[in-house]
């Protein structure tokens, strides 16, 4: 399913690169949609930087990852 979706997106991009009429129509639709009711930025919250990140380690089984505990023991 992911490969089929990638093919559709790739062919759409190629069509827009090759077909000037399709590119103009897409730009006209974009401008008409954004002129009426502009969508505000969807990221209207603080970035989620408080999550713990995995550390990559080498074990007897090979390369692996684990999520270390916070400094406060959480």
N, C-alpha and C positions, 0 to 999 in steps of 0.2 A: 504494500500500500504506500509506503514511504517513497519507494522508487517510482511508482506511478505518479505520485504528487510532484516529485522532483522533475520528472519528464514534462509534465504539464506546465510547471513554472518556467522551466528552461525554454520550452517552445514558445510560451507567451513572451518571454523576454526577447527571443530571437525575432519573433514577428514584429514586435515594437521597434526593434533596431532596424529591420529591413523595410517596414511599411510606413511611409511617412503619413499617409491618411489615417492609419490606425493610431499612430503616435499623436497626431493632432486631435483626433477624437477623444483619446484618453485624457489628454491635457485639458481639453474643453470640458469634459465631464468632471475632472478634478476641480477645475476652477469654479464651475457652477455649483458643485456640492459644498465647497469650502466658503464660497461667497455668501450663501444664504445663512448658514448656521455653523460658524467655525467651531471645530472641536477643540476644547482646551487641551493642554498637555495632560496626558493620562498619568504621568508620574508626579502626582501632587502630594507625595508623602516623602518622608526621609528615606534615604537609601538603607536597605537592610544589611548593614555591615556588622551587626552584633552576633552573627552566626559563627560557630566554630568551624574551622577549615580542617580537612583531613591532612594528616602527615603521612608521607610515603616512607615505608621502612622495608628493609630486606630481612626476611626470616628464613628459617630452614626450608620452608615451602617455596620460597622465591619472593619476588617483589609484591608488596601488599600495601594496604592503607588502613589507617584507623583514625578515629576522632578522639583527640586527647581531651581530658577533663579541663574545665575552666580553672583559673587560679583560685576561685572561691569554692571549688569542689563540686560544682554542679554537674 
